[in-house]
Amino acid sequence: MSRLKSNHEWLTEILPEGLKYPSSTIISGAGGTGKPLIGFGIVDDWLKAGGNVIFAPLQYPKTDFVRQSLKELHNMTPKITMIAYFTSSSIWMLITGKEQMITSSTRTC
């Protein structure tokens, strides 16, 4: 199993050995503990390594928060495709490539 090393010092402190892949990762914790920030750091590192990400921020049912956060925190505008909309509070997003047009399409499951 390979490991993704972070380019972010604060993320390297949390995961000094990097993040194993291929794998699925769930980031959980109490409200206000920075779960999306950790997720966005991993998304940034993975996209810069040439990968794609399925990101499911359960508390943000639209792509706007993800788009704005990646732009403000990591200066990136990846392509974001909403691949499935489950409820008003749950969404799965496919995030690919850096510096691409951001798009959104919905499909009710």
C-alpha positions as CSV (number, residue, x, y, z in Angstrom):
1,M,0.0,0.0,0.0
2,S,1.4,3.4,-1.0
3,R,1.2,6.6,1.1
4,L,0.3,10.2,0.2
5,K,2.6,12.6,1.9
6,S,1.2,16.0,2.6
7,N,2.6,19.3,1.5
8,H,0.9,21.0,4.5
9,E,3.0,21.1,7.7
10,W,-0.1,21.0,10.0
11,L,-1.4,17.9,8.1
12,T,2.0,16.2,8.3
13,E,1.9,16.7,12.1
14,I,-1.5,14.9,12.2
15,L,-0.4,12.1,9.7
16,P,3.4,12.0,9.9
17,E,3.5,8.7,7.8
18,G,1.0,10.1,5.3
19,L,-2.3,8.7,4.2
20,K,-2.5,5.1,3.0
21,Y,-3.9,4.5,-0.5
22,P,-5.8,3.0,-2.1
23,S,-8.3,3.4,0.7
24,S,-11.4,5.1,1.8
25,T,-11.1,7.6,4.6
26,I,-13.8,8.9,7.0
27,I,-13.0,12.0,9.0
28,S,-15.3,12.2,12.0
29,G,-15.5,14.2,15.2
30,A,-17.5,16.7,17.1
31,G,-18.8,19.9,15.5
32,G,-16.3,22.7,15.1
33,T,-13.2,20.5,15.2
34,G,-12.1,21.2,11.6
35,K,-13.1,18.1,9.7
36,P,-13.6,19.9,6.4
37,L,-10.2,21.7,6.8
38,I,-8.5,18.3,7.1
39,G,-10.5,17.0,4.1
40,F,-9.7,20.0,2.0
41,G,-6.0,19.6,2.8
42,I,-6.1,15.9,1.7
43,V,-8.1,16.9,-1.5
44,D,-5.4,19.6,-2.3
45,D,-2.5,17.1,-1.9
46,W,-4.3,14.3,-3.8
47,L,-5.3,16.6,-6.8
48,K,-1.7,18.0,-6.9
49,A,-0.5,14.3,-7.1
50,G,-2.8,13.8,-10.1
51,G,-5.6,12.0,-8.4
52,N,-9.4,12.4,-8.3
53,V,-11.5,12.6,-5.1
54,I,-15.0,11.6,-4.1
55,F,-15.7,14.0,-1.2
56,A,-18.9,13.8,0.9
57,P,-19.2,16.8,3.2
58,L,-22.5,15.8,4.9
59,Q,-23.3,19.2,6.3
60,Y,-22.9,21.1,3.0
61,P,-25.5,19.9,0.5
62,K,-24.2,22.1,-2.3
63,T,-20.9,22.5,-4.1
64,D,-20.6,26.2,-3.3
65,F,-18.9,25.7,0.1
66,V,-16.4,23.2,-1.3
67,R,-15.7,25.4,-4.3
68,Q,-15.1,28.5,-2.2
69,S,-13.1,26.7,0.5
70,L,-10.7,25.2,-2.0
71,K,-10.3,28.5,-3.7
72,E,-9.6,30.5,-0.5
73,L,-7.6,27.9,1.4
74,H,-5.5,26.3,-1.4
75,N,-5.9,28.7,-4.4
76,M,-7.4,26.1,-6.6
77,T,-10.4,25.8,-8.8
78,P,-10.9,22.2,-9.6
79,K,-13.7,20.7,-11.6
80,I,-16.5,19.6,-9.2
81,T,-19.3,17.3,-10.4
82,M,-22.2,16.5,-8.1
83,I,-22.5,12.8,-8.8
84,A,-25.4,11.9,-6.5
85,Y,-27.8,13.9,-4.3
86,F,-29.2,11.8,-1.5
87,T,-31.1,14.1,0.9
88,S,-31.1,17.8,1.7
89,S,-28.1,17.3,3.9
90,S,-26.0,14.7,2.2
91,I,-24.1,14.9,-1.1
92,W,-21.2,13.1,-2.9
93,M,-18.9,15.2,-5.1
94,L,-16.3,14.1,-7.6
95,I,-13.5,16.5,-7.6
96,T,-11.0,16.3,-10.5
97,G,-8.0,18.2,-11.8
98,K,-6.6,21.5,-11.0
99,E,-7.5,24.8,-12.7
100,Q,-10.5,23.5,-14.6
101,M,-14.0,24.9,-15.0
102,I,-16.3,24.1,-12.1
103,T,-19.5,22.4,-13.1
104,S,-22.4,20.8,-11.2
105,S,-25.0,18.4,-12.4
106,T,-27.6,16.6,-10.2
107,R,-29.2,13.3,-10.2
108,T,-31.8,12.2,-7.6
109,C,-31.3,8.7,-6.3
